[in-house]
């Protein structure tokens, strides 16, 4: 997916300066315990569905929209697992960005796992004991965080 128009408009004003953006990541687990992953087109790594919130959109609505757009799977957002900030990212064109990521647990409610846009090469459901390679750098940590949340009901805020 191309850069959203609202970000392009901001970049016209701020150039390559660091831009903090609201992000969402979804941990979608089906009734058999499989996790939904997409293979990213930009780096070939498998990752949880994620994206950027649009202006005026709630974080939960952004999460459900991103999952549907990327994977064809409709979800109900059930819980906020954590909120974290990424390390600064520098893109090839010099743009600098930090994401404030809202990590949600989701339950699938419909649809079928298919590549939904040009951000993914493949999409699928995977057993936690048989995840595809290569994984994105944050994917193992996020899945472990989600597993801890599922077992304890505790978020990172409860530490």
N, C-alpha and C positions, 0 to 999 in steps of 0.2 A: 504494500500500500504506500502511495506517495506521502510525503510529509503533509500533515493537515494544514489547511489554509491559515488557521489561527496562529500556528507556529511560524509559518512563512511571513505573516504580517509582523509578528514580534521580531523576527530575525532582521527584517528591514530596518527596524528601529534600534536594535541592540547589537547588530552584527554578530560576531562570533562569541561575544561575552557569555559567561556561564548562565544558563537558563534552567531554573528548577521547574520541573513538570510533574503533575499528578499522574502516577502510573498505577496499574492494576495487574495482579497475577492471580490466576485461578488454579486451585487444586481440585480437580474434578475426579471424584471416585465413584465408580458405578456399583451396583448392588452386589457384584461378585468380588469387589475389592481392587479392581483394576484402575489404573490412573490413565488419564487422557494426556497424551503428549503430541507435540507437533515438531517436525524436523524443519528448522529454520532455513529459509532460502539464502539468507545473507552469510551464514557460516557453516551450514550443514549439520549443526548440533541439535539434539533433541532437547526440548524445553517445555515447560508448562505454558499454556496460553497466557498471553500478556498484551498490554497495550497502554495507550494514553487516553485519559479521560477528556472528553470534549467539554467546552465551556457550558456551564449550566447543568451538566449531567452528574447525577450522584455516582459515587464510587461503585456501589453495588450494581447500578444500571450499566455503568461502563464495563464492569467485569463480565456481566451476562452478554452484553453486545459483542465484546471482543471474542469471547468463546464462540459465539454463534458465527461471527464473521470468519474466524480463522479455521473452525473445525466442523461447522454444520450442526453442532450439538447445542440444544437448548438446555439451559440450566436454571436452577433456583439457587441463589446465593444464600447460604445458611448461616455462615459465621465469618467474622473477621478474625483471622489468625494472628496477624501482626501488621505493623506499619514500620517501614525501615527506609533509610536513604541509601542509594547506591553510591559507589565511588564515582567521581567525575568521569564522564565518558567524553573522549575527543573523537569526533568523526573525521573522515578523510578530508572533508572540505574545511576543517578548522572549527566548526561549531562545537561548543562545550555544553554539556547537559548533565544535570543530576536529577534522578527520579526519586520522588517520594512515593514508594511503592506500598500499595494497600493489598495485602495478601489474604485472599478469601477462600474458604472451603465452599464447594459447590456440589450440588446433586443434579445429575442429568435428569431431564424431564421429557425429552423428545429429540427428534432429529437423528441423524446418522453421521458417524465420524467420517468426514470427507475433507479434502483440501478445499478450503472455502475462499482463499484469496492468493495473491502472488507472494505473500510472506512465508508460505510453507511449501515444502517439497512433498511432504507426506504427513499423515495424521493417523494415530491409532491408539488403541487401548492396550495397556501393558500390565502384566503382573509385577508387583513391586520387587519380586525376586528375579525378574528377567527383563530389566530395563534395557533399551537399545543403546548402542554406542555410536558416536560419541555423545555424551551428555553436555549440556551447557554448564558453565562453571558454577552457577548458583543452583542448578536443579537438584543435586543430591541434598544440599543443605535445606532447601525449601521443602522437599519431600519429607526429610527427617523432622523438620519443624511441624509439618502437617500431621505426621504420625504421632508425635508427642502430644499435639493438641487433641487428636482423636482418642488417645488412650487416657489422658489426664483431664481433658477439658480445660487445661490451663494454657493461656497465651503467654507470649513473651512479657506482657505487661504484669503478669502475676508473679514474676521472679522476685 
